[in-house]
Amino acid sequence: MRTRQMLFRADPFQIDLLIESQAGGRSIVVTGQLLDLGRPEIVGPRLPVTLSNLRGRVVQAATNQFGEFCQEIESSGKLELKFHGANHNPVVISLRDDLGV
């Protein structure tokens, strides 16, 4: 199993991601924590997070009371993560190169 950890900022949000390949390399598990740096004391539970492997597979996750989420998705070497921030504007994080997992 291989892992990769990444930290992203899209003001005012910060997202910490851990991506782990599963046995056989057919799927990956994405674990993350989303934080609003403008209001760190407020973590939005049940915030929808969408993961796509950009090859037709899309899965939904939701944050818990600590802003954490975890979801498994079929591996394609590419990943897109999307959630809605302030004023319902979408925030999209794209990893279009080899994920290294």
Backbone atoms as SQL, in Angstrom:
CREATE TABLE atoms (id INTEGER PRIMARY KEY, chain TEXT, resi INTEGER, resn TEXT, atom TEXT, x REAL, y REAL, z REAL);
INSERT INTO atoms VALUES
  (1, 'A', 1, 'MET', 'N', 0.854, -1.174, 0.000),
  (2, 'A', 1, 'MET', 'CA', 0.000, 0.000, 0.000),
  (3, 'A', 1, 'MET', 'C', 0.902, 1.240, 0.000),
  (4, 'A', 2, 'ARG', 'N', 0.564, 2.198, -0.833),
  (5, 'A', 2, 'ARG', 'CA', 1.292, 3.464, -0.893),
  (6, 'A', 2, 'ARG', 'C', 0.374, 4.586, -0.453),
  (7, 'A', 3, 'THR', 'N', 0.952, 5.611, 0.144),
  (8, 'A', 3, 'THR', 'CA', 0.160, 6.752, 0.604),
  (9, 'A', 3, 'THR', 'C', 0.801, 8.059, 0.142),
  (10, 'A', 4, 'ARG', 'N', -0.038, 9.052, 0.068),
  (11, 'A', 4, 'ARG', 'CA', 0.423, 10.403, -0.261),
  (12, 'A', 4, 'ARG', 'C', -0.417, 11.382, 0.540),
  (13, 'A', 5, 'GLN', 'N', 0.256, 12.344, 1.180),
  (14, 'A', 5, 'GLN', 'CA', -0.446, 13.339, 1.968),
  (15, 'A', 5, 'GLN', 'C', -0.224, 14.705, 1.340),
  (16, 'A', 6, 'MET', 'N', -1.305, 15.502, 1.266),
  (17, 'A', 6, 'MET', 'CA', -1.243, 16.820, 0.629),
  (18, 'A', 6, 'MET', 'C', -2.058, 17.821, 1.436),
  (19, 'A', 7, 'LEU', 'N', -1.655, 19.081, 1.351),
  (20, 'A', 7, 'LEU', 'CA', -2.365, 20.165, 2.008),
  (21, 'A', 7, 'LEU', 'C', -2.659, 21.235, 0.961),
  (22, 'A', 8, 'PHE', 'N', -3.927, 21.651, 0.877),
  (23, 'A', 8, 'PHE', 'CA', -4.350, 22.641, -0.111),
  (24, 'A', 8, 'PHE', 'C', -4.998, 23.812, 0.594),
  (25, 'A', 9, 'ARG', 'N', -4.883, 24.992, -0.035),
  (26, 'A', 9, 'ARG', 'CA', -5.592, 26.180, 0.439),
  (27, 'A', 9, 'ARG', 'C', -6.330, 26.819, -0.707),
  (28, 'A', 10, 'ALA', 'N', -7.561, 27.131, -0.446),
  (29, 'A', 10, 'ALA', 'CA', -8.397, 27.903, -1.356),
  (30, 'A', 10, 'ALA', 'C', -9.142, 28.858, -0.432),
  (31, 'A', 11, 'ASP', 'N', -8.506, 30.010, -0.170),
  (32, 'A', 11, 'ASP', 'CA', -9.001, 30.933, 0.853),
  (33, 'A', 11, 'ASP', 'C', -10.502, 31.074, 0.823),
  (34, 'A', 12, 'PRO', 'N', -11.138, 30.963, 1.969),
  (35, 'A', 12, 'PRO', 'CA', -10.603, 30.814, 3.307),
  (36, 'A', 12, 'PRO', 'C', -10.467, 29.358, 3.750),
  (37, 'A', 13, 'PHE', 'N', -10.510, 28.411, 2.830),
  (38, 'A', 13, 'PHE', 'CA', -10.516, 26.996, 3.187),
  (39, 'A', 13, 'PHE', 'C', -9.131, 26.374, 3.119),
  (40, 'A', 14, 'GLN', 'N', -8.936, 25.409, 3.994),
  (41, 'A', 14, 'GLN', 'CA', -7.743, 24.570, 3.961),
  (42, 'A', 14, 'GLN', 'C', -8.232, 23.133, 4.016),
  (43, 'A', 15, 'ILE', 'N', -7.642, 22.279, 3.180),
  (44, 'A', 15, 'ILE', 'CA', -8.032, 20.876, 3.187),
  (45, 'A', 15, 'ILE', 'C', -6.783, 20.014, 3.222),
  (46, 'A', 16, 'ASP', 'N', -6.769, 19.120, 4.180),
  (47, 'A', 16, 'ASP', 'CA', -5.674, 18.184, 4.378),
  (48, 'A', 16, 'ASP', 'C', -6.147, 16.840, 3.831),
  (49, 'A', 17, 'LEU', 'N', -5.406, 16.277, 2.873),
  (50, 'A', 17, 'LEU', 'CA', -5.806, 15.019, 2.234),
  (51, 'A', 17, 'LEU', 'C', -4.769, 13.935, 2.454),
  (52, 'A', 18, 'LEU', 'N', -5.242, 12.732, 2.681),
  (53, 'A', 18, 'LEU', 'CA', -4.414, 11.537, 2.712),
  (54, 'A', 18, 'LEU', 'C', -5.007, 10.578, 1.693),
  (55, 'A', 19, 'ILE', 'N', -4.193, 10.185, 0.718),
  (56, 'A', 19, 'ILE', 'CA', -4.656, 9.278, -0.332),
  (57, 'A', 19, 'ILE', 'C', -3.877, 7.974, -0.190),
  (58, 'A', 20, 'GLU', 'N', -4.612, 6.871, -0.055),
  (59, 'A', 20, 'GLU', 'CA', -3.993, 5.559, 0.139),
  (60, 'A', 20, 'GLU', 'C', -4.453, 4.600, -0.949),
  (61, 'A', 21, 'SER', 'N', -3.497, 3.935, -1.576),
  (62, 'A', 21, 'SER', 'CA', -3.870, 2.916, -2.556),
  (63, 'A', 21, 'SER', 'C', -4.268, 1.653, -1.804),
  (64, 'A', 22, 'GLN', 'N', -5.227, 0.931, -2.353),
  (65, 'A', 22, 'GLN', 'CA', -5.678, -0.314, -1.761),
  (66, 'A', 22, 'GLN', 'C', -4.965, -1.478, -2.448),
  (67, 'A', 23, 'ALA', 'N', -5.026, -2.632, -1.832),
  (68, 'A', 23, 'ALA', 'CA', -4.380, -3.826, -2.381),
  (69, 'A', 23, 'ALA', 'C', -4.796, -4.029, -3.832),
  (70, 'A', 24, 'GLY', 'N', -3.829, -4.256, -4.694),
  (71, 'A', 24, 'GLY', 'CA', -4.113, -4.459, -6.104),
  (72, 'A', 24, 'GLY', 'C', -4.140, -3.172, -6.902),
  (73, 'A', 25, 'GLY', 'N', -4.177, -2.025, -6.240),
  (74, 'A', 25, 'GLY', 'CA', -4.128, -0.734, -6.908),
  (75, 'A', 25, 'GLY', 'C', -5.376, -0.369, -7.692),
  (76, 'A', 26, 'ARG', 'N', -6.483, -1.061, -7.483),
  (77, 'A', 26, 'ARG', 'CA', -7.704, -0.768, -8.239),
  (78, 'A', 26, 'ARG', 'C', -8.529, 0.357, -7.637),
  (79, 'A', 27, 'SER', 'N', -8.294, 0.641, -6.376),
  (80, 'A', 27, 'SER', 'CA', -9.042, 1.721, -5.738),
  (81, 'A', 27, 'SER', 'C', -8.141, 2.482, -4.779),
  (82, 'A', 28, 'ILE', 'N', -8.597, 3.688, -4.434),
  (83, 'A', 28, 'ILE', 'CA', -7.898, 4.510, -3.459),
  (84, 'A', 28, 'ILE', 'C', -8.895, 4.959, -2.401),
  (85, 'A', 29, 'VAL', 'N', -8.380, 5.198, -1.215),
  (86, 'A', 29, 'VAL', 'CA', -9.189, 5.751, -0.135),
  (87, 'A', 29, 'VAL', 'C', -8.702, 7.173, 0.098),
  (88, 'A', 30, 'VAL', 'N', -9.638, 8.107, 0.064),
  (89, 'A', 30, 'VAL', 'CA', -9.325, 9.517, 0.276),
  (90, 'A', 30, 'VAL', 'C', -9.898, 9.917, 1.630),
  (91, 'A', 31, 'THR', 'N', -9.005, 10.317, 2.519),
  (92, 'A', 31, 'THR', 'CA', -9.394, 10.797, 3.841),
  (93, 'A', 31, 'THR', 'C', -8.996, 12.258, 3.908),
  (94, 'A', 32, 'GLY', 'N', -9.896, 13.101, 4.360),
  (95, 'A', 32, 'GLY', 'CA', -9.588, 14.522, 4.393),
  (96, 'A', 32, 'GLY', 'C', -10.209, 15.225, 5.572),
  (97, 'A', 33, 'GLN', 'N', -9.694, 16.422, 5.811),
  (98, 'A', 33, 'GLN', 'CA', -10.284, 17.301, 6.814),
  (99, 'A', 33, 'GLN', 'C', -10.356, 18.699, 6.209),
  (100, 'A', 34, 'LEU', 'N', -11.532, 19.256, 6.254),
  (101, 'A', 34, 'LEU', 'CA', -11.816, 20.568, 5.689),
  (102, 'A', 34, 'LEU', 'C', -11.960, 21.576, 6.822),
  (103, 'A', 35, 'LEU', 'N', -11.275, 22.721, 6.691),
  (104, 'A', 35, 'LEU', 'CA', -11.308, 23.740, 7.722),
  (105, 'A', 35, 'LEU', 'C', -11.514, 25.097, 7.070),
  (106, 'A', 36, 'ASP', 'N', -12.414, 25.881, 7.631),
  (107, 'A', 36, 'ASP', 'CA', -12.621, 27.266, 7.199),
  (108, 'A', 36, 'ASP', 'C', -11.714, 28.122, 8.070),
  (109, 'A', 37, 'LEU', 'N', -10.606, 28.612, 7.510),
  (110, 'A', 37, 'LEU', 'CA', -9.628, 29.373, 8.286),
  (111, 'A', 37, 'LEU', 'C', -10.171, 30.701, 8.783),
  (112, 'A', 38, 'GLY', 'N', -11.196, 31.212, 8.122),
  (113, 'A', 38, 'GLY', 'CA', -11.828, 32.454, 8.568),
  (114, 'A', 38, 'GLY', 'C', -12.666, 32.259, 9.813),
  (115, 'A', 39, 'ARG', 'N', -13.121, 31.028, 10.026),
  (116, 'A', 39, 'ARG', 'CA', -13.944, 30.691, 11.190),
  (117, 'A', 39, 'ARG', 'C', -13.541, 29.311, 11.699),
  (118, 'A', 40, 'PRO', 'N', -12.322, 29.163, 12.217),
  (119, 'A', 40, 'PRO', 'CA', -11.831, 27.831, 12.603),
  (120, 'A', 40, 'PRO', 'C', -12.636, 27.179, 13.722),
  (121, 'A', 41, 'GLU', 'N', -13.346, 27.973, 14.494),
  (122, 'A', 41, 'GLU', 'CA', -14.147, 27.392, 15.574),
  (123, 'A', 41, 'GLU', 'C', -15.420, 26.748, 15.054),
  (124, 'A', 42, 'ILE', 'N', -15.772, 27.047, 13.807),
  (125, 'A', 42, 'ILE', 'CA', -16.989, 26.500, 13.214),
  (126, 'A', 42, 'ILE', 'C', -16.597, 25.487, 12.143),
  (127, 'A', 43, 'VAL', 'N', -16.900, 24.247, 12.403),
  (128, 'A', 43, 'VAL', 'CA', -16.659, 23.199, 11.416),
  (129, 'A', 43, 'VAL', 'C', -18.020, 22.702, 10.968),
  (130, 'A', 44, 'GLY', 'N', -18.235, 22.711, 9.675),
  (131, 'A', 44, 'GLY', 'CA', -19.547, 22.352, 9.150),
  (132, 'A', 44, 'GLY', 'C', -19.773, 20.860, 9.031),
  (133, 'A', 45, 'PRO', 'N', -20.553, 20.286, 9.943),
  (134, 'A', 45, 'PRO', 'CA', -20.892, 18.873, 9.785),
  (135, 'A', 45, 'PRO', 'C', -21.833, 18.672, 8.604),
  (136, 'A', 46, 'ARG', 'N', -21.744, 17.535, 8.012),
  (137, 'A', 46, 'ARG', 'CA', -22.596, 17.131, 6.881),
  (138, 'A', 46, 'ARG', 'C', -22.399, 18.004, 5.643),
  (139, 'A', 47, 'LEU', 'N', -21.207, 18.585, 5.485),
  (140, 'A', 47, 'LEU', 'CA', -20.902, 19.336, 4.272),
  (141, 'A', 47, 'LEU', 'C', -20.617, 18.325, 3.161),
  (142, 'A', 48, 'PRO', 'N', -21.376, 18.350, 2.063),
  (143, 'A', 48, 'PRO', 'CA', -21.167, 17.385, 0.983),
  (144, 'A', 48, 'PRO', 'C', -19.823, 17.603, 0.281),
  (145, 'A', 49, 'VAL', 'N', -19.128, 16.503, 0.043),
  (146, 'A', 49, 'VAL', 'CA', -17.867, 16.487, -0.690),
  (147, 'A', 49, 'VAL', 'C', -18.026, 15.471, -1.817),
  (148, 'A', 50, 'THR', 'N', -17.693, 15.868, -3.041),
  (149, 'A', 50, 'THR', 'CA', -17.810, 14.985, -4.201),
  (150, 'A', 50, 'THR', 'C', -16.420, 14.628, -4.694),
  (151, 'A', 51, 'LEU', 'N', -16.188, 13.331, -4.915),
  (152, 'A', 51, 'LEU', 'CA', -14.935, 12.847, -5.482),
  (153, 'A', 51, 'LEU', 'C', -15.219, 12.251, -6.846),
  (154, 'A', 52, 'SER', 'N', -14.368, 12.564, -7.819),
  (155, 'A', 52, 'SER', 'CA', -14.497, 12.000, -9.159),
  (156, 'A', 52, 'SER', 'C', -13.126, 11.515, -9.615),
  (157, 'A', 53, 'ASN', 'N', -13.101, 10.360, -10.304),
  (158, 'A', 53, 'ASN', 'CA', -11.834, 9.882, -10.864),
  (159, 'A', 53, 'ASN', 'C', -11.669, 10.352, -12.309),
  (160, 'A', 54, 'LEU', 'N', -12.574, 11.221, -12.767),
  (161, 'A', 54, 'LEU', 'CA', -12.559, 11.812, -14.114),
  (162, 'A', 54, 'LEU', 'C', -12.662, 10.768, -15.214),
  (163, 'A', 55, 'ARG', 'N', -13.176, 9.602, -14.868),
  (164, 'A', 55, 'ARG', 'CA', -13.441, 8.542, -15.845),
  (165, 'A', 55, 'ARG', 'C', -14.840, 7.973, -15.634),
  (166, 'A', 56, 'GLY', 'N', -15.726, 8.827, -15.138),
  (167, 'A', 56, 'GLY', 'CA', -17.114, 8.415, -14.983),
  (168, 'A', 56, 'GLY', 'C', -17.505, 7.946, -13.602),
  (169, 'A', 57, 'ARG', 'N', -16.557, 7.755, -12.706),
  (170, 'A', 57, 'ARG', 'CA', -16.888, 7.298, -11.355),
  (171, 'A', 57, 'ARG', 'C', -16.931, 8.512, -10.424),
  (172, 'A', 58, 'VAL', 'N', -18.078, 8.712, -9.778),
  (173, 'A', 58, 'VAL', 'CA', -18.285, 9.815, -8.857),
  (174, 'A', 58, 'VAL', 'C', -18.868, 9.245, -7.572),
  (175, 'A', 59, 'VAL', 'N', -18.307, 9.650, -6.428),
  (176, 'A', 59, 'VAL', 'CA', -18.832, 9.213, -5.132),
  (177, 'A', 59, 'VAL', 'C', -19.022, 10.436, -4.242),
  (178, 'A', 60, 'GLN', 'N', -19.955, 10.306, -3.315),
  (179, 'A', 60, 'GLN', 'CA', -20.276, 11.390, -2.387),
  (180, 'A', 60, 'GLN', 'C', -19.801, 11.020, -0.986),
  (181, 'A', 61, 'ALA', 'N', -19.343, 12.014, -0.264),
  (182, 'A', 61, 'ALA', 'CA', -18.995, 11.873, 1.148),
  (183, 'A', 61, 'ALA', 'C', -19.583, 13.082, 1.856),
  (184, 'A', 62, 'ALA', 'N', -19.554, 13.060, 3.166),
  (185, 'A', 62, 'ALA', 'CA', -20.008, 14.215, 3.947),
  (186, 'A', 62, 'ALA', 'C', -19.083, 14.352, 5.151),
  (187, 'A', 63, 'THR', 'N', -18.809, 15.599, 5.524),
  (188, 'A', 63, 'THR', 'CA', -17.944, 15.835, 6.670),
  (189, 'A', 63, 'THR', 'C', -18.673, 15.498, 7.968),
  (190, 'A', 64, 'ASN', 'N', -17.885, 15.132, 8.979),
  (191, 'A', 64, 'ASN', 'CA', -18.447, 14.934, 10.312),
  (192, 'A', 64, 'ASN', 'C', -18.320, 16.233, 11.095),
  (193, 'A', 65, 'GLN', 'N', -18.572, 16.208, 12.390),
  (194, 'A', 65, 'GLN', 'CA', -18.543, 17.430, 13.197),
  (195, 'A', 65, 'GLN', 'C', -17.157, 18.048, 13.288),
  (196, 'A', 66, 'PHE', 'N', -16.100, 17.308, 12.888),
  (197, 'A', 66, 'PHE', 'CA', -14.733, 17.827, 12.909),
  (198, 'A', 66, 'PHE', 'C', -14.253, 18.223, 11.503),
  (199, 'A', 67, 'GLY', 'N', -15.150, 18.193, 10.521),
  (200, 'A', 67, 'GLY', 'CA', -14.787, 18.539, 9.150),
  (201, 'A', 67, 'GLY', 'C', -14.089, 17.405, 8.413),
  (202, 'A', 68, 'GLU', 'N', -14.131, 16.195, 8.970),
  (203, 'A', 68, 'GLU', 'CA', -13.437, 15.047, 8.377),
  (204, 'A', 68, 'GLU', 'C', -14.370, 14.243, 7.471),
  (205, 'A', 69, 'PHE', 'N', -13.785, 13.609, 6.467),
  (206, 'A', 69, 'PHE', 'CA', -14.523, 12.708, 5.596),
  (207, 'A', 69, 'PHE', 'C', -13.588, 11.603, 5.115),
  (208, 'A', 70, 'CYS', 'N', -14.180, 10.525, 4.659),
  (209, 'A', 70, 'CYS', 'CA', -13.401, 9.405, 4.136),
  (210, 'A', 70, 'CYS', 'C', -14.262, 8.683, 3.105),
  (211, 'A', 71, 'GLN', 'N', -13.666, 8.387, 1.936),
  (212, 'A', 71, 'GLN', 'CA', -14.414, 7.702, 0.882),
  (213, 'A', 71, 'GLN', 'C', -13.449, 6.934, -0.007),
  (214, 'A', 72, 'GLU', 'N', -13.910, 5.824, -0.524),
  (215, 'A', 72, 'GLU', 'CA', -13.132, 5.004, -1.453),
  (216, 'A', 72, 'GLU', 'C', -13.650, 5.240, -2.864),
  (217, 'A', 73, 'ILE', 'N', -12.722, 5.265, -3.830),
  (218, 'A', 73, 'ILE', 'CA', -13.087, 5.468, -5.228),
  (219, 'A', 73, 'ILE', 'C', -12.156, 4.652, -6.108),
  (220, 'A', 74, 'GLU', 'N', -12.670, 4.229, -7.234),
  (221, 'A', 74, 'GLU', 'CA', -11.883, 3.486, -8.218),
  (222, 'A', 74, 'GLU', 'C', -10.725, 4.364, -8.700),
  (223, 'A', 75, 'SER', 'N', -9.533, 3.789, -8.736),
  (224, 'A', 75, 'SER', 'CA', -8.338, 4.546, -9.111),
  (225, 'A', 75, 'SER', 'C', -8.238, 4.736, -10.619),
  (226, 'A', 76, 'SER', 'N', -7.798, 5.959, -11.015),
  (227, 'A', 76, 'SER', 'CA', -7.571, 6.231, -12.433),
  (228, 'A', 76, 'SER', 'C', -6.278, 7.028, -12.634),
  (229, 'A', 77, 'GLY', 'N', -5.597, 7.370, -11.528),
  (230, 'A', 77, 'GLY', 'CA', -4.416, 8.220, -11.621),
  (231, 'A', 77, 'GLY', 'C', -4.765, 9.691, -11.605),
  (232, 'A', 78, 'LYS', 'N', -6.062, 9.995, -11.609),
  (233, 'A', 78, 'LYS', 'CA', -6.537, 11.379, -11.567),
  (234, 'A', 78, 'LYS', 'C', -7.633, 11.461, -10.514),
  (235, 'A', 79, 'LEU', 'N', -7.786, 12.638, -9.955),
  (236, 'A', 79, 'LEU', 'CA', -8.797, 12.818, -8.919),
  (237, 'A', 79, 'LEU', 'C', -9.256, 14.265, -8.925),
  (238, 'A', 80, 'GLU', 'N', -10.556, 14.447, -8.720),
  (239, 'A', 80, 'GLU', 'CA', -11.109, 15.785, -8.554),
  (240, 'A', 80, 'GLU', 'C', -11.988, 15.765, -7.318),
  (241, 'A', 81, 'LEU', 'N', -11.783, 16.740, -6.448),
  (242, 'A', 81, 'LEU', 'CA', -12.544, 16.870, -5.223),
  (243, 'A', 81, 'LEU', 'C', -13.287, 18.197, -5.289),
  (244, 'A', 82, 'LYS', 'N', -14.558, 18.176, -4.910),
  (245, 'A', 82, 'LYS', 'CA', -15.380, 19.381, -5.024),
  (246, 'A', 82, 'LYS', 'C', -16.266, 19.518, -3.796),
  (247, 'A', 83, 'PHE', 'N', -16.371, 20.755, -3.294),
  (248, 'A', 83, 'PHE', 'CA', -17.310, 21.077, -2.229),
  (249, 'A', 83, 'PHE', 'C', -17.763, 22.513, -2.447),
  (250, 'A', 84, 'HIS', 'N', -18.824, 22.901, -1.772),
  (251, 'A', 84, 'HIS', 'CA', -19.348, 24.264, -1.935),
  (252, 'A', 84, 'HIS', 'C', -18.975, 25.091, -0.712),
  (253, 'A', 85, 'GLY', 'N', -18.370, 26.238, -0.979),
  (254, 'A', 85, 'GLY', 'CA', -17.927, 27.128, 0.086),
  (255, 'A', 85, 'GLY', 'C', -18.919, 28.242, 0.324),
  (256, 'A', 86, 'ALA', 'N', -18.373, 29.393, 0.664),
  (257, 'A', 86, 'ALA', 'CA', -19.198, 30.564, 0.955),
  (258, 'A', 86, 'ALA', 'C', -20.069, 30.922, -0.239),
  (259, 'A', 87, 'ASN', 'N', -21.279, 31.335, 0.051),
  (260, 'A', 87, 'ASN', 'CA', -22.252, 31.721, -0.986),
  (261, 'A', 87, 'ASN', 'C', -22.511, 30.598, -1.982),
  (262, 'A', 88, 'HIS', 'N', -22.277, 29.364, -1.568),
  (263, 'A', 88, 'HIS', 'CA', -22.510, 28.169, -2.387),
  (264, 'A', 88, 'HIS', 'C', -21.625, 28.114, -3.627),
  (265, 'A', 89, 'ASN', 'N', -20.525, 28.870, -3.634),
  (266, 'A', 89, 'ASN', 'CA', -19.590, 28.815, -4.757),
  (267, 'A', 89, 'ASN', 'C', -18.789, 27.522, -4.689),
  (268, 'A', 90, 'PRO', 'N', -18.656, 26.814, -5.811),
  (269, 'A', 90, 'PRO', 'CA', -17.913, 25.554, -5.784),
  (270, 'A', 90, 'PRO', 'C', -16.413, 25.778, -5.642),
  (271, 'A', 91, 'VAL', 'N', -15.782, 24.919, -4.848),
  (272, 'A', 91, 'VAL', 'CA', -14.332, 24.868, -4.719),
  (273, 'A', 91, 'VAL', 'C', -13.916, 23.527, -5.296),
  (274, 'A', 92, 'VAL', 'N', -13.030, 23.547, -6.303),
  (275, 'A', 92, 'VAL', 'CA', -12.618, 22.324, -6.987),
  (276, 'A', 92, 'VAL', 'C', -11.104, 22.166, -6.860),
  (277, 'A', 93, 'ILE', 'N', -10.681, 21.005, -6.408),
  (278, 'A', 93, 'ILE', 'CA', -9.265, 20.663, -6.334),
  (279, 'A', 93, 'ILE', 'C', -9.030, 19.541, -7.316),
  (280, 'A', 94, 'SER', 'N', -8.171, 19.786, -8.311),
  (281, 'A', 94, 'SER', 'CA', -7.898, 18.793, -9.339),
  (282, 'A', 94, 'SER', 'C', -6.480, 18.281, -9.216),
  (283, 'A', 95, 'LEU', 'N', -6.341, 16.978, -9.217),
  (284, 'A', 95, 'LEU', 'CA', -5.032, 16.318, -9.264),
  (285, 'A', 95, 'LEU', 'C', -5.015, 15.552, -10.564),
  (286, 'A', 96, 'ARG', 'N', -4.556, 16.206, -11.604),
  (287, 'A', 96, 'ARG', 'CA', -4.620, 15.628, -12.937),
  (288, 'A', 96, 'ARG', 'C', -3.344, 14.895, -13.341),
  (289, 'A', 97, 'ASP', 'N', -2.309, 14.995, -12.522),
  (290, 'A', 97, 'ASP', 'CA', -1.102, 14.232, -12.782),
  (291, 'A', 97, 'ASP', 'C', -1.170, 12.928, -12.010),
  (292, 'A', 98, 'ASP', 'N', -0.183, 12.105, -12.188),
  (293, 'A', 98, 'ASP', 'CA', -0.095, 10.858, -11.438),
  (294, 'A', 98, 'ASP', 'C', -0.174, 11.158, -9.954),
  (295, 'A', 99, 'LEU', 'N', -1.075, 10.493, -9.255),
  (296, 'A', 99, 'LEU', 'CA', -1.239, 10.719, -7.812),
  (297, 'A', 99, 'LEU', 'C', -0.068, 10.174, -7.026),
  (298, 'A', 100, 'GLY', 'N', 0.758, 9.360, -7.636),
  (299, 'A', 100, 'GLY', 'CA', 1.909, 8.822, -6.938),
  (300, 'A', 100, 'GLY', 'C', 1.553, 7.739, -5.937),
  (301, 'A', 101, 'VAL', 'N', 0.357, 7.162, -6.067),
  (302, 'A', 101, 'VAL', 'CA', -0.028, 6.082, -5.166),
  (303, 'A', 101, 'VAL', 'C', -0.125, 4.789, -5.942);
